[in-house]
Amino acid sequence: MDITTAPVMEPTAAVSAAPLRLAVILGSNREGRFGPVVGEWLLARLRERDDFEVELIDLAETALPTSLSYDPAPPVKAVLDTVTPKLARADAFLVLTPEYNHSFPASIKNLIDWHYVQWQAKPVGFVSYGGMSGGLRAVEQLRQVFAEMHAVTVRDTVSFHHARGLFEPDGELREPAEPEAAVKRLLDQLGWWGRTLRDAKESRPYAA
């Protein structure tokens, strides 16, 4: 076939235009956690956009044991049957993580370790909170873990330093301008990576 007349393969319009399926992972399961306050702020920002379809995975409600198994017991399989399809159908992930002792919670690592192919060739964004570092040390360690899962982490993040002092009792930010700009930048980048990788996998399966 003459190369000048060869058909050009392009992603279908339906694939390119469809909203991105985004799994938001609320990472903390600690008693008295502050995560739901930050999480509700984040979900409110996502509700303002029509380019994402959001599913929430709250790890305080996801009782996966730390002892991994290739043949989980029925109660564990029931939990996996709830959470695994959400990860599998997601085009992208947004992880909301605190920082505990200079790292991320075991609940997040446990969710990652129970899965593998569900993370592959998908982008991961981060929103973090904590004390002086705003959770950024947790994020930097999570980047290494997700690289091993064949996931792509988005460079820009949203971080809340001394987070409890930044929010009003009703959950609104005292000074919203900078976080609002940061989350828009993060979601725009996450959307770009999510659509790009989704379209690429439609024409060329990922080789793990």
C-alpha positions, 0 to 999 in steps of 0.5 A: 500500500502506498504510504500516502494513501494509508488510512490514519488511525485516530481515537474515536470521538466517543472515547476522547470526549467521554468524561474521565472516570476518576477514583478519589482515594481517601487515604486515612483510616485513623480515628479522629482523622481530618481527611474528610474535611479536606476530602469534602473540599476536594469533592466540591471542586470536582463537582464543579467540573464536567470532565470527571466522573468521580467514585470515592474509595474511603479506606476507613470503610475498606477493611482489607487485611494486611496479610496478602493472599492469592486465595482470599477468604470469602469476607476479604473477597467480598471487600475486594469485590466492592473496591477492585472494580472501582480501581479497574474501571478508573481512568485516573486516580487522585490520592488524598493522603496525610503524613504520618511519621514522615510517610503515608498511611499503611492503609494506602500501601495495603490498597496498592499491594492488594492490586496490580494491573488496575494501576497500570498505565494510568495517572495518579495525582496527589492532595496531601495534608499534614503539619510543617511539610503539608504531607509532601514527604508522604507524596514523594514516597508514594511516587516511588511505589506507584512507579513500581505499579507502572502508573504515571504520577502527576508533578503538581500537587495540592498540599495543606501545611498545618491543615487544621488551622486552614479550614473554618469549622464549616469546612471552608478554607480561610484563604482559598485563592492559592489552593483553588488555583493549585487544584485547578492546575492539578486537575487539568494536568490529571485530565490531560494525562488521563485522556492521553493514556486512555486514548493510547490504550485504545489503539495500543495495549500497554506492555507491562 
